[in-house]
Structures are given as C-alpha cells and as structure tokens.
Amino acid sequence: MLFRSDVVVQGQAGTFISAVYYPAQNQIYTVLQQGEFFEKQEQRFSVVPVGTTSLLTVDLDVETKLPIPAMMVKKAIGDTLDYLAANLKTRAEQLAAG
C-alpha cells in the first residue's frame, strides 16, 4: 500500500509518498518512495503489551537531501513523535470509551 502525506517542516511544504508494510501483527513499517527533504526515511512502529498498558517503540532511519544541522533534524523528529503520541493517545482513549 502507498501512503501520501502533505506536510510543512520548518516552514517548508512538502509531499512524501511512502510504502507501508505490516511485517507482524503489532508492527507498521514505512519506506519513503518519494519526497522533497529526504534521500531515505524508514520507520518501524511496534506496539508491545506491558501488563495492562502498551509500549510504542519507533525506530527511525533518515538521510536528508540537503545538509541540515543535526539539531534541526532532532527537533523535527521530536515534534513529529510528540504529535504522533498525542494523536495515538487520543485515539486509544476514544476506543476505550466505546
């Protein structure tokens, strides 16, 4: 399956096309096929049960097309993970509420 994402990163608009795979029941793996900012972008999301809760792990492997200071890359990744976590928490709470 292909997934298109239109984003704004540090004020720059871009479009990413990624292939999405499901290597295991608890995992989603995405591989960048086309995008303005990255030569390589691979992400693996895994959900692991921990007692009555779950732990989400995210493994990222990125290579930018242009030289971007590491601090900016870390901030962009941190902002993205914060956004993902907030939306995942909201969705989990919606599902739990029925």
N, C-alpha and C positions, 0 to 999 in steps of 0.2 A: 504494500500500500504506500502511496506517496502522500505527503502532508505539506501544505503550503502555509507559511507563516509570514505575514507582513508586520514588520517591527520598526521601532525607532530606537537606535542605540546611540547614546551620547549626542542626540540631536540629528543623527543621520538616518534617513529612512532606507529600508532595505527589504528584500524578499528572500526567503530561504525555502528551498524545496528539499525535503528530506525523505528518505525511505524509512519505513517503520517496520520493525520485525518484533516478533514475540517469541524469543528463544526458550522461555519457560513460562509456566502459568503465572509466576509472580514477577516477570520482567518485561520491560519495554526497551528496545534498542533502536536508536535512530542514527542514520548515517547521512550526512549532508551530500546532496547530489548537485546542488547549485546554490550559490549565494554570493553577495557582494563583498562581505567582510572576511570570510574565512576560506582558507585552502582546504582545511579539514575540520570537521566538527562531528564527533561521535559521542553519543550519550547513552548510558545504560542506567535505567531506573529499576531498582529492585525493592520489593516490599517483603520484609521478614517479620513474621509474628514474634512478639516478645511478650509472653504472658497474655494479658487481656488487651494489650496495645500492639501497635506495629511500628517497625522502624523502616523508614525510607532511606535508601542509600542512592546516591547519584555519582556515577563515575563519568568524568568528562575528559575528552582529549581534543584539544583545539589547536589549530595553527592559523594565525591571521595572515591575510594577504599583504597588508601594509605593516610597517614597523609601528607597533602601538606599545607605549610604555606598559610594563607588567602591572603596574598599579592600576591603570585604567582597565586592563583586562580583568583583573581580580575584582574590581568594583562592579563591572558589568556582569560578571558571573555571580557575584554575591547578590546583586539586585535581582537577577533572574531567579536564583534559588529562593530568595525571600518571597518573591511573587508566586512562585510555584508552591511553596509551603503554605502560604496564606490561602491560596485557592484550593489546594488539596484539603486543608483543614476545614474550610467552609463546606466543601462538598461532602466530606465524611460526616460532618455534623448534620447536614441536610439528610443524608441517607439514614443516619442513626435515629433521627426524629421521625422518620417514616414518611 
